């Protein structure tokens, strides 16, 4: 039974899903704008927001250690700790914007753009 299970698995095994979401979250941080499907965008949004909030609330050395465990590239950690913390110091949440961009040609999947505000 799926009692109190909030997220979907979008037809992937747990290891594949976690790797995909970590990779997508890293890309969102590094490039600040990524196009992906609606389902993936809705799954990665809370992860990125939690990482930015975590970095804001914790001591810098602790935050760097935890972010390096999550992100697949050290440059993403540097960007969060150096640029994004300064940009979002007055904002408590809502660091990302999801924008509908149309439908994919092959399978008509909804395409959304994830961007840092």
Number of C-alpha atoms within 10 A of each C-alpha: 4 5 5 6 7 6 8 12 13 10 8 11 9 10 8 12 17 13 14 15 19 19 16 24 27 21 17 22 21 17 11 14 16 18 18 18 18 19 15 20 22 16 18 18 21 15 16 22 18 13 18 23 19 16 22 19 9 12 10 12 11 11 21 19 11 16 22 15 12 19 22 17 16 14 14 21 27 15 13 22 19 11 11 18 16 11 12 17 10 8 10 11 11 12 19 18 14 18 14 14 14 13 14 12 8 6 7 9 14 15 19 22 19 25 18 17 12
